[in-house]
Amino acid sequence: MSSLTNARIVDDGELPQLGLDLWLLEQRKEPPTVPKPRVRVVDLETAGNGANDVCEIGWQDVVFNEDGQWILTEERGAHFVNPGRPISAETMAIHHILDEQVADAPFWKDVAPAILSPDGGVTALAAHRAAFEQRYCTPRLSGGAPWICTWKCALRVWPDLTRFSNQMLRYQRRPEGLVHELGLPAHRAMPDAYVTAHHLRDLLNTASIEQLLQWSTEPGLLPRVPSGPDRGKSWDRLGTDALQDYLRDRDADIRFSAQSELARRGENGEADADKPAQGSFL
């Protein structure tokens, strides 16, 4: 029997109704899901200073929810990485990761891209003193995502605190919702990322992500002089000559902080602010 025998001829009058039915079917489809803005906090433990010397990476996601607030999600984890070299006893004494724990782990170039640039993408990556992580998380591995440094941002948002390390911020601030046990042990990648994410959440709920990204591109704005005869003094207590002297300091954060105070006073300190105290030997 021909396959056409049971075929029904569609009358021209039915075509408009068929078109309407197809249109109604399209309207019932779920709208495409728009990914929530997401910042992935990362923390690294390393075996040395080489570009591939990572021995553990941890992460914790922070997302912007429907209520207009940034929150932590359940997306967190850690992965051992084979650094391709023995871990020194001095380094083991910090993070307690043993050679035998990472011997069968993947190499950094193989594990990093999926964590730093996950499905759905990220708005930014974040870390405490992010310059350290950025040495290893190169744009080639991270997909070129911008970085937020929670240390630099904490200096701006909580200048009255006495110390700004990840753990000191934890115990000075006591962030809401931080489960004590999940943040331990310190100096391991996932617990440290988890603690940093609580700082990031509160920073994002205080200042815009654009502001945090901008602050993160600049040197740290120190609230007080960190060392020397003026140690502990706020910059506004220093005279112009003292501030000019600090413009020649080796430390970029000190130079930037002195320059910022001079700019606040309407005095120009930019000429020497980016020059270290000691010039080239050549």
C-alpha positions in Angstrom: 0.0 0.0 0.0 1.3 3.4 -0.9 2.4 5.6 2.0 0.2 8.3 0.6 -3.0 6.3 1.0 -3.6 7.3 4.6 -2.3 10.8 4.2 -4.8 13.6 4.9 -4.9 16.6 2.5 -4.8 19.8 4.5 -7.5 22.2 3.3 -6.3 25.8 2.7 -8.8 26.9 5.3 -6.9 25.0 8.0 -3.6 26.8 7.5 -4.3 29.9 9.6 -5.4 27.7 12.5 -2.2 25.6 12.2 -0.2 28.8 12.3 -2.0 30.0 15.4 -1.5 26.6 17.1 2.2 26.8 16.4 2.4 30.4 17.7 0.6 29.3 20.9 3.0 26.4 21.3 6.0 28.8 21.1 4.5 31.0 23.8 4.2 28.1 26.2 7.9 27.4 26.0 10.0 28.3 29.0 12.0 31.6 28.4 15.7 31.1 28.2 17.4 31.1 31.6 19.6 34.1 32.2 22.6 33.2 34.3 22.8 35.0 37.6 25.8 37.3 38.1 28.4 35.1 39.7 31.8 35.8 41.3 34.0 32.8 42.0 36.3 33.2 44.9 39.5 31.1 44.6 42.4 30.3 46.8 45.6 28.5 46.0 48.1 26.5 48.0 51.5 26.1 46.3 54.7 24.2 46.4 56.8 27.1 45.2 56.9 30.2 43.1 57.0 28.6 39.6 54.1 29.2 37.2 52.9 25.6 37.6 53.7 25.0 41.3 50.0 24.9 42.5 49.3 21.9 44.7 45.6 22.7 45.6 42.9 25.0 44.4 39.7 25.8 46.3 36.6 27.8 45.3 33.4 29.2 46.6 30.7 31.0 44.5 28.9 34.2 45.4 25.8 35.1 43.3 23.3 38.0 43.0 19.9 36.7 43.9 16.3 37.7 43.1 16.1 39.9 46.2 18.9 42.1 45.0 21.5 40.7 47.5 24.7 38.9 47.0 24.8 35.5 48.7 27.0 32.4 49.0 25.8 29.3 47.2 26.4 25.6 47.8 28.9 25.6 44.8 32.3 25.1 46.5 35.0 22.6 46.4 38.7 21.8 46.2 41.0 19.9 44.0 44.6 18.6 44.5 47.0 19.6 41.8 50.3 17.9 40.9 53.0 20.7 41.1 55.5 18.6 39.2 58.1 19.0 42.0 58.5 18.0 45.6 56.9 20.1 48.3 59.4 21.4 50.8 59.1 20.7 54.5 58.8 24.5 55.1 55.8 24.7 52.8 54.2 21.5 54.1 54.4 23.1 57.6 52.0 25.9 56.3 49.3 23.9 54.5 50.1 20.3 55.5 49.7 18.9 52.0 52.0 15.9 51.4 53.7 14.8 48.2 51.8 11.5 48.2 48.5 13.4 48.3 49.2 15.2 45.0 51.3 12.5 43.2 48.3 11.2 41.1 46.5 14.6 40.7 46.3 16.4 37.4 48.7 19.1 36.4 47.7 22.8 36.8 47.2 23.4 33.1 44.7 20.5 33.0 42.7 21.3 36.1 42.6 25.2 36.1 40.5 26.1 33.1 37.3 24.2 34.2 37.5 25.8 37.6 38.4 29.3 36.7 36.1 29.5 33.7 33.2 27.2 34.6 30.0 26.5 32.5 27.8 29.6 32.6 30.8 31.8 33.0 31.7 34.2 35.8 31.3 38.0 36.2 34.7 38.1 37.9 37.1 36.0 39.9 38.1 37.1 43.5 40.8 36.3 46.0 42.3 37.8 49.1 45.5 39.6 48.0 44.5 38.6 44.5 47.9 39.4 43.0 49.2 36.1 44.4 46.5 34.1 42.7 46.8 36.1 39.5 50.5 34.9 39.2 49.2 31.4 38.6 45.7 32.0 37.2 46.8 33.6 33.9 44.3 35.0 31.4 45.0 32.0 29.2 43.7 29.7 32.0 41.0 32.0 33.4 39.4 33.1 30.2 40.4 36.7 30.9 37.9 37.3 33.7 38.5 40.5 35.8 39.7 40.2 39.4 38.4 41.5 42.7 41.0 41.8 45.5 39.1 41.5 48.8 42.2 42.8 50.7 42.3 46.1 48.7 38.5 46.5 49.0 38.4 45.8 52.7 40.9 48.6 53.2 38.4 51.0 51.6 35.2 49.7 53.2 36.4 48.9 56.7 39.3 51.3 57.3 38.8 51.4 61.1 39.7 47.7 61.5 43.2 47.1 62.9 44.3 44.2 60.6 43.3 43.0 57.1 44.5 39.5 56.7 41.8 37.0 55.7 41.6 35.4 59.2 41.9 38.7 61.1 38.9 40.0 59.1 37.1 36.8 59.9 37.4 37.3 63.7 37.2 41.0 63.8 34.0 41.1 61.6 32.4 37.7 62.5 30.5 37.6 59.2 26.9 36.4 59.4 26.3 32.8 58.3 30.0 31.7 58.4 30.0 28.1 59.6 33.1 27.9 61.7 34.0 24.3 60.8 33.7 24.9 57.1 36.3 27.7 57.4 38.9 25.3 58.9 41.7 24.4 58.7 43.2 27.7 57.7 45.8 27.7 54.9 43.8 25.1 53.0 42.3 26.2 49.7 38.6 25.5 50.2 38.3 26.8 53.8 40.2 29.9 52.9 38.1 30.5 49.8 34.9 30.0 51.9 36.0 32.6 54.5 37.1 35.1 51.8 33.7 34.6 50.1 31.9 35.9 53.2 34.1 39.1 53.1 33.3 39.4 49.4 29.6 39.0 49.9 29.5 41.8 52.5 31.7 44.0 50.3 29.4 43.5 47.3 26.4 44.3 49.4 28.0 47.6 50.5 29.6 48.8 47.2 28.9 48.0 43.6 30.8 45.3 41.8 32.1 48.0 39.4 33.6 49.9 42.4 35.2 46.8 43.8 36.8 46.0 40.4 38.1 49.6 40.1 39.6 49.6 43.6 41.2 46.2 42.7 43.1 47.7 39.8 44.8 50.3 42.0 47.4 49.8 44.8 46.1 49.3 48.3 44.9 52.5 50.0 46.3 51.9 53.5 44.4 53.6 56.3 47.5 54.1 58.4 51.3 54.2 58.0 52.4 50.6 58.3 55.9 51.1 59.6 58.7 53.5 60.6 58.5 56.5 63.0 55.0 57.3 61.8 53.7 53.8 62.3 50.0 53.7 63.2 49.3 57.3 62.2 46.5 58.0 59.8 47.8 59.8 56.7 45.8 63.0 57.5 48.0 63.5 60.6 51.2 63.8 58.5 52.7 67.0 57.3 53.2 67.7 53.6 57.0 67.1 53.8 56.5 63.7 55.4 54.0 62.7 52.7 56.4 63.9 50.0 59.0 61.6 51.5 56.6 58.6 51.4 56.2 59.2 47.7 59.7 57.8 47.3 59.1 54.6 49.3 59.7 51.3 47.7 56.2 50.0 48.5 53.6 50.9 45.9 50.8 50.9 48.5 52.6 53.4 50.7 53.3 55.7 47.7 49.7 55.5 46.6 48.4 56.2 50.1 50.6 59.2 50.5 49.7 60.5 47.0 46.0 60.0 47.7 46.2 62.1 50.9 48.1 64.9 49.0 45.4 64.8 46.3 42.7 65.0 49.0 44.4 68.2 50.2 44.6 69.6 46.7 48.4 69.2 46.6 50.1 67.6 43.6 52.2 64.6 44.6 51.9 62.7 41.3 55.3 63.5 39.9 57.3 61.3 42.3 54.6 58.9 43.5 55.5 56.1 41.1 59.2 56.3 41.5 60.9 54.0 44.0 63.5 55.4 46.5 66.3 53.5 44.8 66.9 54.0 41.1 68.4 51.5 38.7 72.0 50.4 39.2 72.5 50.7 35.4 
